[in-house]
């Protein structure tokens, strides 16, 4: 699994020549409602095992949580289950807010 800094994700999302990744937010619904990256898909960590068939094993997936630990665990789980292009957002939404989107609420 590759680690992805918030600024690198920002550049990736802004690059029209590069396929957009699935932004997979694995936090709880209340966390997602409080703040999330645009176009992120909510799939709480505990529901991932039952929803693997809803994810494309060959697509780039950026896993996101609050600080980057839950997303790292989910990323490892996805790789163990055959997913090929997994990225962990280092520092999670907290780092995204601090370095990319200062208007994003934090908790």
C-alpha positions, 0 to 999 in steps of 0.5 A, spaced: 500 500 500 502 506 498 502 512 502 499 518 499 500 525 502 494 530 502 498 535 497 499 529 492 492 527 492 490 534 491 494 534 485 492 527 482 484 530 483 486 536 479 490 532 473 485 532 467 490 527 464 489 522 470 484 517 472 480 519 478 481 514 484 475 512 488 475 516 495 473 511 500 471 514 506 471 508 512 469 513 518 463 513 521 456 516 518 457 522 524 464 523 522 462 523 514 457 528 516 461 533 519 466 533 514 469 529 508 472 530 501 468 532 495 466 526 492 468 521 497 464 515 498 462 513 505 463 505 507 464 505 514 470 500 516 466 495 519 462 494 513 467 493 508 468 485 509 460 485 506 461 490 501 467 488 497 463 486 491 461 493 490 469 495 489 473 494 483 479 490 485 483 494 479 481 501 480 485 506 484 482 507 491 484 512 496 482 510 503 480 515 508 479 516 515 480 521 521 488 520 522 490 515 517 490 509 522 483 506 520 484 507 513 491 503 513 488 497 516 482 497 511 487 498 505 491 492 508 485 488 508 483 490 501 490 488 498 489 482 502 483 481 498 486 482 491 485 489 490 491 492 486 491 499 487 490 501 494 493 508 497 492 511 504 491 518 505 496 520 510 494 523 516 486 523 514 481 528 513 485 532 519 491 533 515 487 534 508 484 540 512 490 542 515 494 542 508 489 543 503 482 545 505 483 550 511 475 551 511 474 544 512 471 543 519 475 539 524 474 535 530 
